[in-house]
Amino acid sequence: MQRHPKNPILTRKNIPDISPHLIDVTSVFNPGAVKFKDKYLLMLRVQSRSRETYFIIAEGTDGVDFKVKKEIVQFNGIEKVKETIYHIYDARITPVEGKFYIMFAMDMENSCKLGLSVTDDFESFKFLGIISEEDNRNGVLFPEKISGKYLRMDRPNRSQKEGGPMSGNTIWLSESDDLIGWKPKAPLISGRFHYWDEFIGSGPPPVKTRKGWLHIYHGVATHFQSVNIYQAGVILLDLSDPTKVIGRSRGNILEPRELYELVGQVPNVVFPSGWIIEEYDKDGFALPESEVKIYYGAADTVVGLATTTIKELLDKTKEEEISQSK
């Protein structure tokens, strides 16, 4: 993967003041990404000086230079949730059946839940509901039904990093008839302790290729004395039965190296959350030679852009597996 020479492509200086909540913001990171009507759109996680989080849309024509809209995204209907919502963040955007679904994390009174909203114009957004019962994060929808079911990947928070919040080390496949009620279907991959991806979670939504469903995930190395290191890897799932893992990168495909990735609110972080694939064939499969733009949060402070191709990512899934992993 190649970092764009203009990195970081978005910083706090790009965020306009939006009174009264967003004045001289602290950071912008972990964007969802989509191409809509020939424009590149990012749904940005913006953090205020009070450490509250908001979503703002940025748009551009080349996927590199973006203009940030001077308005906060409002989810119509979210005000009906009875439990206190402290933060909503880390949007993942998936086109499904002609609409765009946004899945995001919601910090509630006692746990983190998954929320879902929908839009068809990126001007108005309807909140569909809380779609997880247990503590859960990193939910991403598949862009089509498989065997008549909606599918998503998610990461139940069932383990805890020493001295940190609840987290998870297994990505699951879940299924639904209506996008609201979900049930676990099968575990996909688990963290590989003592290596680069001890704790894991999904990145951008999976993309359909002729070889399988291609998916980027993040991994956290926790075995260093003073820091956790967030990196990115890639897996490949069977097209007709995504419970089958065909391949997984042995090493990471992106790790913190540049100053803006090493220093910030949370040091040593690259966190991929959105990607745009430029070329598909007539049947909707991503072309091997297609450029891939991957948008990621760096050090929980700024937004970075890295590029690669579908073929390069598929080749990484063919690496020899670490023997102790699942």
N, C-alpha and C positions, 0 to 999 in steps of 0.2 A: 504494500500500500504506500502511496505517495501523499505526503502532506501538501496541501496547497500553499504556494508561496505567499499568499495573502493572509495566512493564519496568524492569529485567530480572526475568523471572518466576522465575528460579532463580539462586542464587549459591552460593558455597562455604559460606555460613552455613546453607543448607538441607540440606547433606549431613551425615548423622549419622556419628559416629565408629564405624568398624568395625575393631576390633583384629584383627591387628596392622598391617594394611597401610594403612588409611585413617584417619588421625588428623589433625584440623585440616588438611583438604585444601587444595590450592592453587587449584583451579579446577574448573568444570563447564561443558561446552560441547558443540556438534555432536551433538544428539540425533537418534536415529531416532524416528519417531512412528507410532502406529496407534490406531485405535479398536477395542476388544475388549470384547464383552459390555457395551456401553453405558458403558464407561470409557475415558478417554483415557490412553494409556500412552506414556511416553517412555523410550527406552533411552539413558541419559546416559553421556557420556564424562567420567569423573572422574579427575583427576590428583592423585597423592599428592605429598608434600613431597620424595620421592626422584625425582620426575618419571617415575614409572611410571603406566600408565593402566589403568583398570578400567571395566567396565560395571556400572551400577546402574539398576534400574527405578524410575520414579516414576509414580504414578497419580493421577487426579483425575476429577471428574464434570462439569467445565465447560470443560476445555481451557485453563484459566488458572491455577488454584490446584492445586498438586500436593503430594502427600506422598511422600517418598522412602523406599523400603524399606531396611531396615537389613541388607542382605545383598548380596554381590557375585555377579554372574551367573557361573555356572560352565558351560563348554561341555564336555559329556561326550565324551571321545575326543580332545580337543585335546592331551592329554598324550602321545599316541602320535607326534606330529610329532617327527622326529629333529633337525631343525635348530633352533637356538636362536630363540625368539620373544621379541623385546624388548618390543614393544607391540602391542596390538590396539585399534582405535579407529574412530570415525566409522561407526556402524552405520546401514544403510539397511534398512528393514523393508518387505516386500512380501507380501501375501496371495496365494497361488497354490494353486488346487485344494484349498481347505479347510485349508491349513496356512500358517504364517507363516515366511517365509525371511528370515534376517538375513545380509546381506553386509557385510563389514567389511574394513578395511585391516589388514595384519599386517607389522610391521617385522621382517624376518628378518636373518640375518647379513650378506647381501650385497645385499639388495634389499627392496622392498616388494611383497607379494603380496596377492591377494584370498582371503579365507576365507569359508566359507558354513556356516551352521548352520540348524536348523529347530526349531520348537516348535509345539505346538497348544494350550498352556495358559499360556505365559509363566511357568511354574514350573520346568520342566526343559527343557534345551536340548541338542540333539545336534549335535556338530560333524561336518559331512559331508566336509570336506577343504579343501585348498588348490586353488583353481580357476583359477589363472593361472600360466603358465610364465614369462613375462617380467615385468619390473618394471611394476607396474600399480596404479592407485588408482581411487577413486570409481566402484566398480561398483554398478549398480542393476538389479534385475530388472524385467521387464514383468510385469504381474499375470495374463497369460494367454498361452497358446501362440498363435503366428501361423504359419500354413501348416505346422502340426505340429511346430514348433520352439520351444524356450524361447529367449527373447531377453534380452539385457542391454545396457546401455550401460556403457562403461568408458573409462578414460583411460590408455593406455600412457605410461610415463615415458621419453620418448625425447629430451628436451631439458633444458637446464639453465639456470636463472636465474643471472645473474652473482652469484657469491659464495654461491649457495644450493644446495640439494639438487636431485636430478633431479626434473623435473616434466614436464608435457606440454601441448601446445597443440592436440590433436585428440581429440575424442570419437568413439569407434568404436561400431558396432553389432556384437555378437558373437552366435553362435547355438550351441545345444547340444541333444543328444537326451536327456540324462540329468541336467543341471544340474551335472555334474562336469567332463566334457571339453568345452572350448569352442574355437571357432575364429573368427577375425575374419571378418565378413561385408562391411562397407563403412564407410568414414569418413563421419561425419555433418557435423560442423562443426569448423572450426579457429579458432584465435585470430586476432584482428584487431590486428595490431601498430600501435602508436602510438595506440590507442584504449583503451576501458575494459576490454576482455577479451582481453588479449594471451596469457595462459595461462588455460586453462579446465578445468572438470571438472564432472561431473554432480552435481546436488543430490538432492532426493527422487526416488523412483521415479516414472515417468510415469503420468499419469491419462488415462483414456479419455473423450473428449468426442465429440459428434456431428461436430465439425470436424476431429478428429484426436487424436493422442497429444500431450498437453500436458506440457511438461517444463521445470523450472527448473534452471538451471545457474549455477555461479559463474565469475566472470572476475576476473583479476588484472591491474591496470595496473601495469607495472613501470618506466615511463619517467620516474618522478619521481626526483629525485636521491637521496633518503635513505630512501624508504619504498615498499613495495608496498601497493596498495589493493585489498582484496577486496570485490567487489560481486556482484549477482545479476541475471540476465537470464532470458529465456524463449524457448523454441522450440516449434514445432508440427510433428509428423511425420505422414505419411500413415497412415491406419488399417490398411489392408491391406498396405502396403509401407513400413515405417518407415525404410527407407534414403532415402526421399524427404523432404527438408526443405521444408515448405510455407511456413513463416514464422519470423522471428527478430526479436527486439526490437533496434532500432537503439541505444537507450540502455539503461542499467541500470534495473531496477525497484526496487532497494533499494541504498543505499550508506551507508557509515559517516558519521553525522552527530551522533549523541548521544554524550555523554561516555563511556558504557559501551562504545561501539563504537570510539571513537577511542583510548582508553587501556586498556592491559591487558598481558597477556603478549606478545601480538602486536598492536601497534596497527593501527588502520584496517582492521578485519575485520568483515564480515557474511558468514556462511557457512551458507546454508540446507541442512539435511540431513533434515528431516522435515516432512511436511504432512498435514493431515487435511481432506478435503472432506466437507462436512456433508450434501449432498443428491445423490441419484442418481435417475434415472428407473427404470422397471420393467425396462429392458433393460441396466441397469448403466452407463449413461453419466452423467457428472457434469452436473448441471443448470447452465445458464448463470448463473442467479441465486444459485447456492449460495455460501455463505460459505466461504472457504478460510483455514484457520489454518496459518501457516508458522512453523516453529520453526527458530531459527538460533543458531549460536554467535557471540558478540560479543567481539571482541578476544581470542579463545581463552581467555576468562576466565569468562563468564556466558552464560546462555541468554536470548534474546529471542523475542518473539512479534509477528508482523505479520499483519494480516488484509487480505483483498481478496476478489474474486469471480472465478469462472471466466470470466465475460464480460470483466472488466477485463483479465485475463491474455491471453485470446484476442485482444482488441483490440490489445494491445502487439505481438503477433506480426505484425500487418499494417503495421507501420511501414516506411517506405522504407529499403531496405537500404543499408549503407555500401558504396560501389562497389568498394572493393579487397578485400572479404572473399570467402570461398569461397561 
